[in-house]
Amino acid sequence: KMPAKDMMVKALWQINRYKITFDTDGGSEIDPIEQDYDTAITAPDAPTKEGYTFIGWDTTVPKKMPAKDMTVKARWQINRYKITFDTDGG
């Protein structure tokens, strides 16, 4: 029922938490970052993968937590190696 006097109603808010997941495409595992919206993010160290050089993420890791979950994927460049044969005079 409607009260017989004016009332003030105050909204209560709870900040949302979101997650950034790191797909290393076969590289070393990186734990996801899960924290409150609009808080500062510390980007993880670069992953490693045998035979490859990490060249960055397919999407920039934001400086603050966005208002959505997201996944970033590692980009790799294959390494080139040289084999030299020593025939020991032969």
Secondary structure, DSSP 8 states (H G I E B T S, - for coil): ---SS-----------EEEEEEE-TTS-----EEEETT-B---------TTEEEEEESS---SB--SS-EEEEEEEEE---------TT-
